[in-house]
Amino acid sequence: MKNGVMMQYFEWNLPNDGKFWKQLKNDAKHLSEIGVTSVWIPPAYKADEQEDEGYATYDLFDLGEFDQKGTVRTKYGTKQELIDAITELHKYQISVYLDAVMNHKAGGEYTEKFMAQEVDFDDRTKTVSDPYEIEAYTGYNFPGREDKYSDFKWHWYHFSGTDYNAANEKTAIYRILGEGKNWSQAVDGENNNYDYLMFNDLDLDHPEVVGELGKWGRWVSTELNLDGMRLDAIKHMDAHFLKKFMDEVRSERGDNFFAVGEYWKEDFDALQEFLDITDHKLNLFDVPLHYKFYQASQQGRDFDLTNLPDGTLVSQLPDKAVTFVDNHDSQHGSSLESQIKSWFKPLAYGIILLMEKGYPCIFYGDYYKMGDQESPHRKILDILLDARARYAYGKQNYYFDHPNTVGLTREGDDIREDSGLALLLSNGEDGDKVMYVGEHHKGETWHEITGSIDDEVIIGDDGKALFKVHGGKVAVWVKK
C-alpha cells in the first residue's frame, strides 16, 4: 500500500485483564483515521501462565479457547474476541500481522529422561561436561485441547536443547543428545552458534517439527484470516526452515502474505547473509538504523548526523527494510534495552515516516503509553502521520551533508496537488539549509506544521528555498 504504516500494537507492560483484543477492536476506526494501514499484534496463543506476554509459548493451537495453564483466555482475551478485532480491522482495510514465536516452548506437562551434555554459555560448541542423563519438562500433550486442530505430542527428541534439569534442579544450557541431533547450523554466529535462546529449544532440523510448524502456520493464518506474520527470534532459528515455512504458509495464503523477521543485530552483513539464504522471502526490522538512532540520542550534538544512514538496511536493501524507532525489545526494562531518548524520538520518526524508502513501524508505547505513563509524542506523531499520508510523495532529495543539521525533501507527484515537503532536523543549534523541492513549486508559500517555527518561505524560481529548524527539533515544511 502506498505510504503504508505499521503499528506495533502492544508493549511489555499491558495489564493482565483480558480486555486488550476488545480495545484493539474499538480502536480500529481511529487507527485508520491516523493513517495506520497494518498492525502487528502480540503472540495470541497460550503461554505457560496467563500473565505472560506470549513469548513463553506453550500451545500454538490455543488462541484463548481452552482451559489450559489455569486459564481459558490469554493475557489479551479470548479467541473470539481476537477474531472480532481482526474482522473490525479488516473493515477499515487494516492488515493484521501475528507475532509468531516458533523458536522455543515452555510449560511442559511432564518430565522425560534423556541424555544431554552441558555446554559453555559463551561458546555453545564447547562442552563442559560428559554426557549424562537429565530429566526435563519436555513432554507436552495439551490435555485441555484434547487433540482439536492437531493431535501432535511433543517429546524430548523434538528439541535440541533445554535449560533445566529437574533431577538435580540445576540450571544450565544442555544440548540434547541422540541420533542426528545437534544445534542448527544456519543460525547467527554469536556464541559460536546461537541456536539456543531459552526454555525448550525446538529442533528445526527434525522433520516432525518442521511438519507440525508448517501445519500450524497454514492453520493459524487461515483461522484468523491473517495478512502476515512477524517472526520472533529468527537469529536463533535455522534459516532454511524459515524459508520453507514461508513457502508453506504462502501456498495456503498467497504470495502477498507478508512476513517480517526480528534478527536483532546491528551488523548489516549478517542481515544480508540471512536474506540471501532465505531468498529474500522475508523483510527484516532495520536494527542497524535503530542503533544509529540510539547512539544519536545518547551523544546529542556530538553525533555526526551525516553518518546516520551508513550501514542501515533501508540504505542498502530498502525493499526489505521495516524501519522503527523503538519496540518492546528496546524499551526500558527489556532484555535488549536501548530506548531512544525522548528528545530525539520526533526526529527519528520524522525520518522513517517521511523518507521515500522503508516500511515504517510506530510503537504503541510511543503513541499511547508505556505502563501507566502516557506518551508525550502522540501529538507530533499525529502530525507526522498526517504529513506522510498527504505530502510524502514523489522524488526524494537527500541533504545529510552537515554533522548537526540534515534533511530531505519530497518533490510531490501529479496526483496530489499539494504534495511535497521539506524535512529538517537538528541535534545541535538552530540550523537552516537551502533545499530543492522542485521548480513546479515555484512561487508557492510554504509553512512549518509542527508548530516549531512561525516563519513562512516562498519557493524560488529555481525550486529552492531556505528552510529553518530549531536546535534539537524537527521541522516539516509544506505548501500553505
Secondary structure as UniProt FT lines:
FT   TURN            2..3
FT   STRAND          6..8
FT   TURN            12..13
FT   HELIX           20..33
FT   TURN            34..35
FT   STRAND          38..41
FT   STRAND          46..47
FT   TURN            50..51
FT   STRAND          57..59
FT   TURN            60..61
FT   TURN            69..70
FT   HELIX           79..91
FT   TURN            92..93
FT   STRAND          95..100
FT   STRAND          104..105
FT   STRAND          110..120
FT   TURN            121..122
FT   STRAND          123..127
FT   STRAND          132..140
FT   TURN            143..147
FT   HELIX           156..158
FT   STRAND          159..165
FT   TURN            166..169
FT   STRAND          170..176
FT   TURN            179..180
FT   HELIX           190..192
FT   STRAND          200..202
FT   TURN            204..205
FT   HELIX           207..223
FT   TURN            224..225
FT   STRAND          228..231
FT   TURN            232..233
FT   HELIX           234..236
FT   HELIX           239..253
FT   TURN            255..256
FT   STRAND          258..261
FT   HELIX           268..277
FT   TURN            278..280
FT   STRAND          283..285
FT   HELIX           287..299
FT   HELIX           300..302
FT   HELIX           305..307
FT   TURN            308..311
FT   HELIX           313..316
FT   HELIX           318..320
FT   STRAND          321..324
FT   TURN            328..330
FT   TURN            332..333
FT   TURN            335..336
FT   HELIX           342..344
FT   HELIX           345..354
FT   STRAND          359..363
FT   HELIX           364..367
FT   STRAND          369..370
FT   TURN            371..372
FT   STRAND          373..374
FT   TURN            376..377
FT   HELIX           378..390
FT   STRAND          396..399
FT   STRAND          405..410
FT   TURN            417..418
FT   STRAND          421..426
FT   STRAND          431..436
FT   HELIX           439..441
FT   TURN            442..443
FT   STRAND          445..448
FT   STRAND          456..458
FT   TURN            461..462
FT   STRAND          464..469
FT   TURN            471..472
FT   STRAND          474..479
//
